[in-house]
Amino acid sequence: MSMFQIFNVAGSAVSAQSQRLNVVASNLANAETVAGPDGQAYKARQVVFQTALMGAGNDPASAGVRVSTISEDQTPGRRVHDPKHPKADAEGYVTYSNVNTVEEMVNMISASRSYQNNIEVMSTAKSLLLKTLQLGQS
């Protein structure tokens, strides 16, 4: 694998984790929302990653990652009995989103650390390339 290919692989991971962080932020922002005018509550979204070959050939050493899909969690939303709430149904229940804030915080920490690690990979590769250039100047 070329030293320059490292930037493509790590860059694909940074891009994928950035999308994951955006989805987590959206989920957390909608964690306490109730059913909208259509009667449906917000459904948590999850990012699905897929291997992406980087460069020519089918060299598995130069495989990166990309976001394949963003899927909706189909588990039912949390129902709370609150007959005085303006969004309560005929039985007096309010349907909230199915976002699990603890799960989303774990996803956020995981995505953030992965993002940081890949930035560090690119920084190290840059440093090694600069050192290699300096060797040629001596």
Buried (B, 14 or more C-beta within 10 A) or exposed (E): EEEEBBBBBBBBBBBBBEBBBBBBEBBBEBBEBBBEEEEEBBBBBBBEBEEBEBBEEEEEEBBBBBBEEBEEBEEEBBEEEEEEEEBBEEEEBBBBBBBBEEBBEEBBEBBBEBBEEBBEBBEEBEEEBEEEEEEEEE
